[in-house]
Amino acid sequence: MTPLAPRVIRPADALTVLLGIAVFQGTWLVCVAAAAQGHPLLGSLTVVGLVLAILARSDDRQTDIQLVLEAVILGAAFDGLLLGAGLVEYASPTPAAGWSPIWIVALWAQFGAILRGPLHWLHGRLWLGALLGAVGGPLSYLGAERLGACQLGDGPGALIALAVGWGIAMPALLLLARMHQRGQDSKTVARS
């Protein structure tokens, strides 16, 4: 198997993947609900706690930190564009006009932290990642809207922008994770 081939999920790994995704979704819910109730810092701290726990258990902390930072940069830019275009409005305050609120940035960090863990099985399946991003991204924002954490712009423009943006962001982040893994694999082979 080459380093770029998708990883096969064994049954024991499948449970770990499902548990990781469930924890991710639970933390997402806490963060979004807290932001909707006017407590964005509380939700953000919950997410940061999970990110720190993931990093503490990481077998390659440097790579995971890089992925978290890359996801934060990409996500803050993407959400800033949505905000600036009037496609989304957040219930909690933002640090400055056109900037993403802290809880959104925290959620992007959390997403970056699970790229090598629960989402590792998507590394060689970029088209599937794009499809999941194009569907799951808008659904997340719709869920946040239902909880009162944001308001999407009128008409289909916001959902289309979210689908396109997440359809690009998800495989881009998976590709970065794969590239970091390939670099780590080549370092390991060179040391042996």
C-alpha positions, 0 to 999 in steps of 0.5 A, a space after each residue: 500500500 502506498 502512503 497516498 492510498 486510502 486506509 482500510 478501516 478495520 472493525 476496531 478502528 470503525 468504532 474509534 472513528 464513530 466515537 471520535 465523530 460522535 464526540 466531535 458532534 457533541 462538542 459542536 452542539 455544545 459550542 453552537 448552543 452556547 453561542 446561541 445563548 450568548 456565551 460564545 466563550 464557554 462553547 469555545 473553551 469546550 472545543 479548545 479542551 477537546 482540541 488540547 486533549 486530541 493534541 495531548 494524545 497525538 502520535 505526531 503533535 507537530 503535524 496535528 498542530 499544523 493541521 489545526 492552524 491550517 484549518 483555522 486560517 482557511 476557516 476564518 477566511 471562508 467564514 469572514 468572506 461569508 460574513 462580508 458578503 452578507 450570506 451569514 450573520 452570527 448571533 454572538 459578537 465578532 472581534 471586528 467587522 468582517 471577522 469570524 466569531 471566536 466560536 466559529 474559529 474554535 470549531 475550525 480548530 476542532 475540525 483540523 484536529 480530527 483530520 488525522 484521527 476520525 477522518 483519516 479514512 477519507 485521506 485517499 477519497 477526496 471526491 467523497 470528502 468533497 461530497 461530504 463537505 458540500 452536504 455536511 457544511 450547509 447542514 451544519 450551518 442550517 443546524 446552527 441557524 435552527 439553534 439560533 447561533 446564526 442567520 443565513 442570508 435569504 434565498 439559496 445563495 448562502 446554501 450554494 456558497 456553503 456547499 461550494 466552499 465546504 466542497 472545496 475546503 474539505 478535500 483541501 484539508 484532507 489533501 493537506 493531512 495526506 501531504 503531512 502524513 506522506 512527509 512523516 512517512 518519508 521521515 520515518 523510512 529515512 530514519 530506519 
